[in-house]
Amino acid sequence: MGLFNFEKKKEEQGSACACNAPVEEKKKESCCCCGSNPADAETENGCCNGAGGSLVSIKVLGSGCKSCHELYENTKEAVKNAGLSVEVEYITDLEKVMGYGVMSMPGLVVNEKVVSMGKVLKAADVEKLLHKLGY
């Protein structure tokens, strides 16, 4: 017996990938945006994307305010300083932002995992964070 039918919802979701993304029955062989096989995924970084140590995407989530734009600029500078070849995306669509579960902006997403929210990180802090995540 599950409170508020949580047990039932969990059963209905089916299996999940290494990054805990729900897997549709007809697409069990690939569940992540990286297209990797969930059985082959290493969960060290929490997602299939980070399994090979390759940085796939960095996104700054915001409403377009000064703080959000500042995090975007600082993140671009950190990526440049770290010598990474990845494009930093700036997402202001609030539906997409809410899809990540970010309730306080700005937010920073690395390989589809929210790593910071509600703080304007300096470029050096973003660089440290990327190094800590193994990139």
Backbone bond lengths (Angstrom), bond angles and torsions (degrees), N, CA, C in turn:
res aa  C-N    CA-C-N  psi(-1)  N-CA   C-N-CA  omega(-1)  CA-C   N-CA-C  phi
1 M - - - 1.446 - - 1.526 108.48 -
2 G 1.297 115.89 119.03 1.448 120.02 -178.83 1.511 111.71 -106.90
3 L 1.284 115.67 136.43 1.446 121.26 177.48 1.517 109.89 -65.90
4 F 1.304 118.19 127.47 1.459 124.55 -179.98 1.530 112.40 59.24
5 N 1.315 117.33 28.43 1.466 123.27 177.83 1.525 113.46 60.83
6 F 1.325 119.00 28.05 1.457 121.19 178.37 1.529 111.04 -63.42
7 E 1.341 116.68 -39.13 1.463 120.06 179.95 1.524 110.52 -61.33
8 K 1.304 117.14 -41.78 1.452 121.65 -179.09 1.526 110.96 -65.23
9 K 1.342 116.86 -42.82 1.460 120.60 179.73 1.515 110.92 -63.17
10 K 1.330 117.17 -38.46 1.448 121.07 -179.20 1.531 109.96 -65.33
11 E 1.338 116.68 -40.20 1.458 120.81 178.04 1.518 111.44 -65.80
12 E 1.333 117.45 -38.44 1.455 121.87 -177.60 1.516 112.41 -68.86
13 Q 1.340 118.09 -24.79 1.446 121.20 -177.56 1.513 112.72 -68.65
14 G 1.310 118.32 -24.03 1.453 120.03 -179.24 1.519 110.24 81.63
15 S 1.319 115.38 -158.17 1.456 119.28 -177.43 1.517 110.44 -79.02
16 A 1.307 115.11 168.02 1.462 120.11 -179.79 1.519 109.49 -130.67
17 C 1.309 114.87 154.07 1.461 122.75 178.22 1.526 109.33 -78.32
18 A 1.304 116.17 177.16 1.463 121.02 177.81 1.517 111.66 -60.34
19 C 1.343 117.15 -27.02 1.463 120.04 179.73 1.524 111.03 -94.40
20 N 1.342 117.07 14.15 1.459 124.97 178.46 1.518 114.08 66.21
21 A 1.315 117.58 17.89 1.456 120.93 174.50 1.520 107.86 -78.72
22 P 1.331 118.02 136.50 1.464 118.70 179.36 1.520 110.99 -63.93
23 V 1.327 115.17 144.06 1.456 121.01 -178.40 1.516 108.39 -109.90
24 E 1.309 116.28 126.30 1.454 120.03 175.52 1.516 108.04 -72.05
25 E 1.323 116.98 147.69 1.454 121.67 -177.05 1.522 112.50 -56.43
26 K 1.320 117.88 -40.96 1.456 120.17 -176.31 1.520 112.95 -81.55
27 K 1.339 118.78 -7.31 1.449 121.63 -177.88 1.520 111.80 -124.28
28 K 1.306 118.77 36.80 1.458 121.03 -177.06 1.512 112.95 -65.48
29 E 1.339 117.97 -24.58 1.453 119.05 -177.65 1.513 113.09 -71.29
30 S 1.327 119.00 -20.86 1.454 121.67 179.36 1.517 109.17 -147.91
31 C 1.338 116.40 122.19 1.457 118.27 -176.29 1.516 113.64 -121.51
32 C 1.304 118.14 -14.48 1.460 120.14 -176.38 1.513 110.97 -106.67
33 C 1.316 114.95 165.30 1.455 120.06 178.64 1.518 111.75 -64.80
34 C 1.336 117.64 -18.26 1.460 120.63 178.51 1.514 111.44 -79.51
35 G 1.349 117.96 -14.49 1.450 121.77 177.78 1.511 113.86 78.89
36 S 1.330 117.48 13.76 1.455 119.63 -177.47 1.514 111.25 -81.94
37 N 1.303 115.25 161.71 1.453 121.99 178.48 1.525 108.17 -81.17
38 P 1.341 118.63 129.58 1.467 120.13 -178.42 1.526 112.73 -59.21
39 A 1.325 118.37 -30.05 1.454 120.97 -179.88 1.527 111.22 -71.00
40 D 1.324 117.48 -27.96 1.457 121.86 -178.93 1.517 112.84 -87.40
41 A 1.312 117.48 -10.44 1.466 121.48 -171.89 1.513 111.43 -74.13
42 E 1.302 115.25 136.50 1.453 121.49 170.97 1.511 106.51 -93.45
43 T 1.303 117.14 137.96 1.461 119.84 -175.56 1.517 112.45 -101.01
44 E 1.305 118.14 18.27 1.466 121.05 -178.30 1.518 111.08 -58.07
45 N 1.327 118.62 -44.12 1.457 121.65 -179.10 1.515 112.22 -95.27
46 G 1.341 117.44 4.09 1.453 120.29 175.96 1.510 114.35 88.85
47 C 1.305 119.64 -3.94 1.452 121.09 178.98 1.517 109.15 -153.48
48 C 1.313 115.23 155.08 1.460 121.26 178.35 1.521 110.28 -59.73
49 N 1.334 117.36 -35.30 1.461 121.18 -177.03 1.510 111.99 -58.05
50 G 1.301 117.13 -37.85 1.449 120.20 -176.85 1.514 113.35 -87.81
51 A 1.332 117.49 0.73 1.451 120.65 -174.75 1.515 112.43 -60.60
52 G 1.302 117.42 -39.66 1.445 119.88 -178.43 1.510 112.91 -88.91
53 G 1.319 117.61 2.90 1.445 120.91 -178.68 1.519 112.69 78.54
54 S 1.316 116.92 10.75 1.460 119.54 -179.57 1.516 110.37 -96.71
55 L 1.294 115.17 136.29 1.448 122.01 179.58 1.518 108.24 -85.16
56 V 1.317 117.09 117.04 1.454 121.71 -175.14 1.526 111.43 -96.19
57 S 1.330 117.38 -44.70 1.461 118.55 -177.03 1.521 111.97 -152.85
58 I 1.332 114.02 147.50 1.459 121.80 172.67 1.515 106.31 -130.70
59 K 1.330 116.01 129.39 1.460 120.98 -179.13 1.516 109.79 -130.18
60 V 1.310 115.17 137.69 1.457 121.57 172.19 1.519 106.05 -105.86
61 L 1.320 116.23 124.93 1.457 121.95 -179.32 1.520 108.70 -103.18
62 G 1.312 116.19 130.76 1.450 119.15 -179.53 1.505 113.23 -165.86
63 S 1.316 114.95 178.68 1.462 121.12 -178.56 1.522 111.80 -101.94
64 G 1.322 116.85 -2.63 1.459 121.14 -178.20 1.520 113.07 99.27
65 C 1.314 116.26 6.16 1.463 120.31 -179.01 1.535 110.96 -76.36
66 K 1.309 115.46 175.18 1.461 121.60 -177.97 1.531 111.55 -61.27
67 S 1.323 117.94 -43.30 1.465 121.83 -178.87 1.525 111.49 -63.79
68 C 1.325 115.74 -42.49 1.465 120.52 -179.64 1.524 110.42 -65.66
69 H 1.315 116.39 -42.14 1.455 120.99 179.42 1.534 110.33 -66.09
70 E 1.322 116.64 -36.21 1.463 121.09 178.41 1.533 110.92 -64.53
71 L 1.341 117.39 -41.68 1.461 120.19 176.97 1.529 110.20 -64.10
72 Y 1.327 116.69 -39.13 1.465 121.20 178.25 1.532 110.48 -59.73
73 E 1.325 116.91 -48.11 1.467 121.19 179.94 1.533 111.18 -64.58
74 N 1.335 116.73 -42.25 1.464 120.88 178.96 1.529 111.44 -64.11
75 T 1.319 116.26 -37.44 1.466 120.67 179.21 1.523 110.63 -67.95
76 K 1.337 116.84 -41.94 1.465 119.93 177.33 1.526 110.30 -61.10
77 E 1.325 116.40 -41.86 1.465 121.11 179.32 1.530 110.85 -64.41
78 A 1.334 117.12 -41.00 1.467 121.23 179.83 1.524 111.13 -64.96
79 V 1.321 117.08 -40.80 1.462 121.64 178.74 1.523 109.85 -63.96
80 K 1.325 115.75 -42.24 1.468 120.95 178.80 1.529 110.36 -64.03
81 N 1.337 116.96 -46.16 1.467 121.64 -179.32 1.524 112.21 -64.24
82 A 1.344 116.57 -33.30 1.467 120.91 -179.44 1.522 111.88 -80.17
83 G 1.336 116.32 -9.38 1.460 120.07 179.34 1.519 113.72 73.83
84 L 1.315 116.81 25.09 1.461 121.46 179.81 1.523 110.02 -86.71
85 S 1.311 115.62 145.68 1.467 119.73 179.32 1.526 109.39 -108.01
86 V 1.311 115.58 70.10 1.459 121.25 177.88 1.527 108.05 -136.93
87 E 1.308 115.77 141.46 1.461 121.76 179.81 1.529 109.25 -83.19
88 V 1.305 117.03 133.49 1.461 122.18 176.58 1.523 107.39 -90.28
89 E 1.316 115.85 124.42 1.461 121.82 -177.55 1.530 109.24 -100.89
90 Y 1.323 116.70 140.29 1.466 121.99 179.44 1.524 107.55 -113.08
91 I 1.318 116.99 112.61 1.462 122.27 -175.86 1.519 109.34 -107.66
92 T 1.343 115.30 120.39 1.461 120.39 178.52 1.527 111.95 -113.69
93 D 1.319 117.89 -3.13 1.465 121.71 178.09 1.528 108.25 -70.58
94 L 1.333 116.70 112.76 1.461 120.60 -172.79 1.523 112.90 -64.33
95 E 1.322 118.57 -27.69 1.463 120.09 176.60 1.527 110.31 -65.36
96 K 1.338 116.42 -42.62 1.459 120.29 177.94 1.525 110.72 -66.98
97 V 1.333 116.61 -39.85 1.462 120.94 179.04 1.528 109.69 -61.32
98 M 1.317 116.95 -45.35 1.463 121.24 179.76 1.529 111.23 -65.63
99 G 1.328 117.00 -28.00 1.456 121.22 177.18 1.526 112.60 -62.33
100 Y 1.311 116.56 -26.57 1.463 121.10 176.94 1.528 111.77 -86.05
101 G 1.316 117.43 -7.43 1.460 120.78 179.87 1.512 113.58 80.58
102 V 1.322 117.03 15.51 1.461 121.34 -179.82 1.525 108.57 -82.97
103 M 1.319 116.09 118.30 1.459 120.56 -177.96 1.526 112.12 -103.68
104 S 1.334 116.86 -20.24 1.467 119.87 176.56 1.523 107.76 -125.28
105 M 1.302 114.85 130.39 1.452 120.43 -174.39 1.521 110.59 -106.17
106 P 1.289 116.85 155.84 1.461 130.11 4.41 1.520 112.08 -80.03
107 G 1.328 114.89 160.28 1.452 121.56 177.40 1.520 109.82 -123.53
108 L 1.324 115.98 151.26 1.458 121.42 178.29 1.521 108.04 -123.84
109 V 1.338 115.63 126.44 1.454 122.19 -178.04 1.523 108.14 -119.90
110 V 1.328 116.09 126.35 1.464 121.97 177.36 1.519 107.20 -119.95
111 N 1.337 115.98 120.97 1.474 121.83 -178.41 1.529 111.71 51.17
112 E 1.317 115.56 47.93 1.473 124.04 176.10 1.524 113.58 65.25
113 K 1.326 117.88 19.15 1.464 122.10 176.81 1.521 108.75 -121.50
114 V 1.321 117.34 125.57 1.460 121.76 179.26 1.528 108.00 -69.88
115 V 1.334 115.82 121.46 1.462 120.69 -178.28 1.528 112.50 -111.87
116 S 1.330 117.27 -14.79 1.456 120.52 178.57 1.527 109.12 -158.04
117 M 1.325 115.85 143.71 1.460 119.46 173.54 1.518 109.85 -152.05
118 G 1.333 113.92 145.06 1.451 119.91 177.17 1.512 114.87 79.32
119 K 1.341 118.03 8.98 1.468 121.01 -178.65 1.517 110.03 -132.76
120 V 1.318 115.60 143.51 1.462 120.97 171.74 1.524 106.02 -95.90
121 L 1.320 115.51 99.52 1.456 120.65 -179.78 1.520 110.19 -79.08
122 K 1.323 116.02 142.66 1.462 120.55 174.26 1.521 108.07 -77.24
123 A 1.336 116.33 163.49 1.462 120.98 -178.00 1.529 110.99 -56.82
124 A 1.321 117.53 -41.83 1.468 121.49 180.00 1.526 110.96 -63.43
125 D 1.341 117.10 -37.14 1.460 120.94 179.08 1.526 111.19 -68.43
126 V 1.322 116.71 -38.86 1.463 120.54 177.93 1.520 109.37 -65.43
127 E 1.330 116.18 -41.05 1.464 120.72 178.45 1.527 110.90 -61.45
128 K 1.328 117.15 -44.89 1.464 121.60 178.24 1.526 110.30 -61.07
129 L 1.322 116.29 -41.29 1.453 121.61 179.81 1.524 110.94 -63.00
130 L 1.310 116.88 -43.36 1.466 121.35 178.73 1.536 110.71 -63.95
131 H 1.330 116.63 -40.97 1.460 120.50 177.60 1.518 111.02 -65.60
132 K 1.324 116.33 -39.61 1.462 121.53 178.74 1.525 110.59 -62.73
133 L 1.334 116.58 -35.70 1.462 121.05 178.97 1.532 111.96 -78.87
134 G 1.321 116.53 -8.17 1.457 120.20 175.82 1.514 114.95 95.91
135 Y 1.313 118.43 23.95 1.463 120.96 -178.45 1.519 110.83 -112.81
